[in-house]
Amino acid sequence: MHEGVDVSNRIGTPVVAPADGIITDSGNDLALGKALVISHGFGMTTRYGHLSKTLVKVGQRVKRAK
């Protein structure tokens, strides 16, 4: 169990950042498959899993989707 919110979508749907942040992890996870983590600061993170592919690298800054 976790305190987050799980959201599903169709295969191939683009993933967008909900807030500005830095990619802190990107790669394969045993439970989540291809995954990435965005750190937004102040202990807030967004984690995406079961991705088809990733287009970002660890350390890359991302902007909130408009």
Buried (B, 14 or more C-beta within 10 A) or exposed (E): EEEEEEEEEEEEEEBEBEEEBBBBEBEEBEEBEBBBBBBBEEEEEBBBEEBEEBEBEEEBEBEEEE
